[in-house]
């Protein structure tokens, strides 16, 4: 059968094209992709082409499908997996396969397996690993965003604390402790706030910092102090741009003793150093942001590392359990990944979106693969509605959901914009 996909041929060479998919083998699954959210990692792969560790060197002759934050519906199941999966089931995929030590992953490495396509063939290693994950929620976009949310979940699980005189690491944030999210008014930071408020293990205080007041105001409108209080969490949004002594003022905000858990959501030297300086006794800092500079470094107080003792670590990505947790919480309505979404577009806008991603403001860019539509900011649907009643209706739905994307908006889009 034919599909349409955005494929990479080399450095900065993306092409939207139709091509033939082969018949699936007995150990494969054919699926329809509905949504794929664009990740900065895809941009990095496109810039590097065959030099990227996940992109095959012969990509010019064997182009690969882009996109790894995708969700869809199973169409046909090979004989090997018919006792586990059936047509019509919704799914997401944990893309960090690491199958037998290989760096290959969907969205980078496979000719027929990725997210920016109408149809895809899921290879046997995904099912063998248990990484084809069923989804019971309403919106496909939530399942797409379970991948970035799983990275956030993994970050919360990866921090650790110790017991005096015992060589024991207790994994996860301190329950009832104090959490600082630095540089966290962007899309991943919003997800981190959401998880802090609604996961099973909660802190007592969350302090969110940024230097962009517009981003902070949006975050504060999405996660109100009243909502946080209902969850038993004291929530603060702080603009540090005009503070004379950021570490001192952030510590004073929580009584002066420092924070149990600190997450750094932007690869900025000053943020890393501030995070280190606000750690309390046995505090742990997770450098979550991935720098592109291989020489990126910052000063750390090793006196505190030795005597306090503070811990510094980093995490990247999440595992399949983190993704399952994200899917479960989203399906139950406890997490709302829509807070991360600021733009929606069709498959015809995916290539341009990937290549210009660093220049496009806002949060997550969500692509619907069966749709042709210019990438559009949610706030711009009303303006487009002046010339097209479909956009006007979408603007109404978005407004009814406090300016956020929703399953209702998704359903209307799929019913009225699908090719």
C-alpha positions in Angstrom: 0.0 0.0 0.0 1.0 3.6 -0.5 1.8 6.1 2.3 2.9 9.7 2.4 5.8 10.6 4.7 8.5 13.2 5.5 11.8 11.4 5.0 15.4 12.4 5.6 18.0 12.0 2.8 20.9 13.8 4.3 22.0 17.0 6.0 19.1 19.5 5.9 17.5 17.4 3.2 13.9 16.6 4.1 11.3 15.5 1.5 7.5 14.9 1.7 6.8 12.2 -0.7 4.6 9.2 -1.5 6.0 5.7 -1.7 5.0 2.1 -1.5 5.1 0.1 1.8 5.8 -3.6 1.5 3.5 -6.2 2.8 4.1 -6.8 6.5 5.8 -10.0 7.7 4.4 -12.4 10.2 6.3 -10.7 13.0 5.4 -7.1 12.0 2.3 -4.8 12.5 0.8 -2.3 10.1 -0.4 0.9 11.8 -2.1 4.2 10.9 -0.3 7.2 12.4 -2.6 10.0 13.6 -0.4 12.4 15.4 3.3 13.2 15.9 4.8 15.9 18.0 8.0 17.5 16.8 11.1 17.1 19.0 14.3 19.2 18.9 16.1 15.9 18.6 14.6 15.5 15.1 16.0 18.9 14.2 19.4 17.9 15.4 19.2 14.7 13.3 18.3 16.7 10.2 21.1 19.1 10.7 23.6 16.3 11.0 22.2 13.8 8.5 24.3 10.7 8.2 26.7 12.0 10.8 24.1 11.6 13.5 24.6 8.4 15.5 21.0 7.2 14.9 20.8 8.1 11.2 22.3 5.4 8.8 25.3 6.5 6.8 23.5 5.4 3.6 20.5 7.5 4.2 20.8 9.2 0.8 20.1 5.9 -0.9 17.8 4.6 1.8 15.9 7.5 3.3 14.3 7.1 6.8 11.0 8.4 8.1 11.3 11.2 10.7 9.4 11.6 13.9 9.4 9.6 17.1 6.7 11.1 19.3 3.7 9.5 17.6 0.5 7.7 18.2 -2.0 5.9 16.1 -4.2 2.9 15.5 -3.3 -0.6 14.6 -4.5 -1.7 11.2 -3.2 -5.2 10.6 -1.4 -7.6 12.9 1.1 -10.3 11.8 0.5 -13.8 12.9 3.1 -13.8 15.6 1.4 -11.0 17.6 -2.3 -11.8 17.0 -2.7 -13.1 20.5 -1.5 -9.7 22.0 -2.8 -7.0 19.6 -5.7 -6.5 17.3 -6.8 -3.9 14.7 -8.4 -0.8 16.0 -6.4 -0.5 19.2 -4.8 2.9 20.0 -1.1 2.8 20.7 2.1 4.8 21.4 5.7 3.5 21.1 8.6 3.8 23.4 11.2 4.9 20.8 14.4 4.4 22.8 14.8 0.8 21.7 18.5 0.2 22.2 17.8 -3.2 20.7 20.8 -5.5 21.2 23.0 -2.4 21.7 22.0 -0.7 18.4 21.4 3.1 18.5 18.7 2.7 15.8 15.3 4.2 16.7 12.1 5.1 15.0 12.1 8.6 13.5 15.8 8.3 12.7 16.8 4.9 11.4 14.0 3.0 9.7 12.8 3.1 6.1 9.2 2.3 7.1 9.0 3.1 10.8 8.4 6.6 12.1 5.9 9.2 13.1 5.7 11.7 10.2 3.8 9.3 7.9 0.3 8.2 7.2 1.1 4.5 7.7 4.0 2.7 9.3 5.3 -0.8 9.7 6.2 -1.6 13.3 9.1 -4.0 13.3 9.3 -7.1 15.5 11.9 -5.8 17.9 9.4 -3.2 19.3 6.9 -5.9 20.3 9.7 -8.2 21.5 10.9 -5.5 23.9 7.3 -4.7 25.0 7.5 -1.2 23.7 4.3 -1.1 21.7 2.1 0.4 24.4 -1.7 0.4 24.3 -3.6 3.6 25.1 -7.1 3.9 26.6 -7.5 7.6 26.5 -9.5 9.9 24.2 -7.0 12.0 22.3 -4.2 10.7 20.1 -2.2 13.8 20.9 -2.0 12.8 24.6 -0.4 9.5 23.5 2.0 11.3 21.2 3.1 13.6 24.1 3.5 10.6 26.4 7.1 10.3 25.0 8.3 13.8 26.1 6.2 13.4 29.3 8.0 10.1 30.0 11.3 12.0 29.9 9.9 14.3 32.6 8.6 11.3 34.6 12.0 9.6 34.3 13.7 12.8 35.6 11.6 12.7 38.8 12.3 9.0 39.3 16.1 9.4 38.6 16.9 11.8 41.4 18.1 10.2 44.6 18.8 10.7 48.3 20.8 8.9 50.9 20.7 7.6 54.4 23.3 8.7 57.0 25.9 6.0 57.5 24.3 3.6 55.1 25.2 3.1 51.4 21.7 3.3 50.3 20.2 5.5 47.5 16.5 6.2 47.8 15.3 6.9 44.3 12.8 9.7 43.5 12.0 13.2 44.9 11.6 13.7 48.6 7.9 13.2 49.4 6.6 16.4 51.0 9.9 18.1 50.2 10.9 21.3 48.4 11.3 21.3 44.6 12.8 24.0 42.4 12.3 23.9 38.6 14.8 26.3 37.0 14.2 27.8 33.6 11.0 25.8 33.5 8.3 28.0 31.8 8.8 26.2 28.5 7.0 23.1 27.3 9.0 20.5 29.2 8.9 22.7 32.3 5.1 22.9 32.1 5.0 19.1 32.0 7.2 19.0 35.0 4.8 21.3 36.9 1.9 19.2 35.9 3.6 16.0 37.1 4.7 17.6 40.4 1.1 18.5 41.2 -0.6 15.4 40.1 1.7 12.4 40.5 1.3 10.0 43.4 4.5 11.3 45.1 4.2 15.1 45.7 6.5 17.7 47.1 5.1 20.3 49.6 6.6 23.3 47.7 7.3 23.9 44.0 9.2 27.0 42.9 9.3 27.6 39.1 11.7 30.2 37.7 12.2 31.8 34.4 13.3 35.2 33.0 10.5 35.6 30.5 7.4 37.1 32.3 5.0 36.2 29.4 6.0 32.5 29.8 5.6 32.7 33.5 2.2 34.3 33.3 1.0 31.6 30.9 2.3 28.9 33.3 0.6 30.6 36.2 -2.7 30.7 34.3 -2.4 27.0 33.5 -1.4 25.9 37.0 -3.1 28.2 39.5 -2.1 28.4 43.2 -5.7 27.4 44.1 -5.3 24.2 42.1 -2.0 23.5 43.7 -3.4 24.1 47.2 -6.1 21.4 46.5 -3.2 19.0 45.8 -1.4 20.0 49.0 1.3 21.9 47.2 2.5 25.5 47.7 3.3 26.8 44.2 5.4 29.9 43.3 6.3 31.4 39.9 9.4 33.6 40.1 11.1 35.9 37.5 14.8 35.9 38.5 15.8 38.5 35.8 16.0 41.4 38.2 17.0 39.6 41.4 20.3 40.8 42.9 21.1 37.5 44.6 19.1 34.7 43.0 20.3 31.8 45.2 19.7 33.7 48.4 16.2 34.9 47.4 15.2 31.5 46.2 16.3 29.9 49.5 14.6 32.6 51.5 11.4 31.7 49.7 11.4 28.3 51.4 12.7 29.2 54.8 16.4 29.4 54.0 17.4 25.8 54.3 17.5 25.1 50.5 15.8 22.6 48.3 15.6 18.8 48.3 15.3 18.5 44.6 16.3 20.9 41.8 15.7 20.4 38.1 17.5 22.5 35.5 15.4 22.8 32.3 17.7 25.0 30.2 21.4 24.4 29.4 22.6 27.7 30.9 25.8 27.9 33.0 24.3 30.4 35.4 21.2 28.2 36.0 23.4 25.2 36.8 25.4 27.2 39.3 22.2 28.6 40.9 20.8 25.1 41.2 23.9 23.9 42.9 23.9 26.9 45.3 20.3 26.4 46.4 20.6 22.7 47.3 19.9 21.8 50.9 21.2 19.0 53.0 21.2 15.8 50.9 19.7 17.8 48.0 19.9 16.4 44.5 20.2 18.4 41.3 19.1 16.9 38.0 20.6 18.6 34.9 17.7 17.8 32.7 18.5 20.1 29.7 20.6 18.6 26.9 23.3 21.0 25.7 24.6 20.9 22.1 28.0 22.2 23.3 30.1 19.1 24.2 32.4 21.4 26.3 29.5 22.8 28.4 30.5 23.1 32.0 29.8 25.1 35.2 31.3 25.5 38.7 30.1 23.3 41.4 30.7 23.6 45.2 32.5 20.4 46.1 32.7 21.4 49.7 28.9 20.8 49.8 29.2 17.7 47.7 31.6 16.3 50.3 30.0 17.5 53.6 26.3 18.2 53.0 26.3 15.8 50.9 24.7 17.2 47.8 24.2 15.2 44.6 24.5 16.2 41.0 23.3 14.0 38.1 21.5 14.2 34.8 18.8 12.2 33.0 17.8 11.9 29.4 14.8 10.2 28.1 12.5 7.9 29.9 12.0 4.1 29.9 8.9 2.1 29.0 7.7 2.2 32.6 7.9 6.0 32.6 5.9 6.0 29.4 3.3 3.6 30.8 2.9 5.9 33.8 2.5 8.9 31.5 -0.2 7.2 29.4 -2.0 6.0 32.5 -2.1 9.4 34.1 -3.2 11.1 30.9 -5.9 8.6 30.2 -7.2 9.1 33.8 -7.2 12.9 33.3 -4.6 13.5 36.0 -2.1 14.9 33.6 -3.0 17.3 30.8 -0.2 17.2 28.2 -2.2 19.8 26.1 -0.5 22.5 28.2 2.7 21.8 26.2 1.0 22.3 22.8 1.1 25.8 21.2 1.0 24.9 17.4 -0.9 22.5 15.3 -0.3 21.6 11.6 -0.7 19.0 8.9 1.9 16.6 7.4 2.6 19.1 4.6 3.9 21.6 7.2 6.1 19.0 9.1 9.4 19.4 7.1 9.4 23.2 7.3 8.5 23.0 11.0 11.4 20.7 11.7 14.0 22.7 9.8 12.9 26.0 11.4 12.1 24.6 14.9 14.6 26.8 16.9 13.1 29.9 15.3 9.5 29.1 16.1 8.4 30.4 19.5 6.2 28.6 21.9 5.9 25.0 23.0 5.2 21.7 21.3 4.3 21.6 17.6 1.7 18.9 16.9 1.4 17.3 13.5 -1.6 15.4 12.2 -0.5 13.2 9.4 -3.8 12.8 7.6 -4.2 16.5 7.3 -2.8 19.3 5.1 -2.7 22.5 7.1 -0.2 25.2 7.6 1.4 25.1 11.1 -0.8 27.4 13.1 -0.4 28.8 16.6 -3.5 28.1 18.7 -4.0 31.8 19.3 -4.1 32.4 15.6 -7.0 30.1 14.7 -9.5 32.9 15.3 -7.8 35.2 12.8 -7.8 32.4 10.2 -11.4 31.8 11.0 -12.3 35.1 9.3 -11.8 33.4 5.9 -12.5 29.8 6.8 -15.4 28.7 9.1 -13.5 25.5 10.1 -10.8 27.6 11.7 -13.4 29.7 13.5 -15.0 26.6 14.9 -11.6 25.3 16.1 -11.0 28.7 17.7 -14.3 28.3 19.6 -13.3 24.9 20.8 -9.9 26.0 21.9 -11.4 29.0 23.8 -13.9 26.6 25.5 -10.8 24.6 26.8 -9.0 27.6 28.3 -6.9 28.2 25.2 -5.7 24.6 25.1 -5.8 21.8 22.5 -8.2 19.1 23.4 -9.7 15.8 22.3 -12.7 17.8 21.1 -10.5 20.0 18.9 -8.6 16.9 17.6 -11.9 15.2 16.7 -13.2 18.2 14.9 -9.9 18.6 13.0 -9.9 15.0 11.9 -13.5 15.1 10.8 -13.2 18.4 8.8 -9.5 18.7 7.6 -8.6 15.1 6.7 -7.5 14.6 3.1 
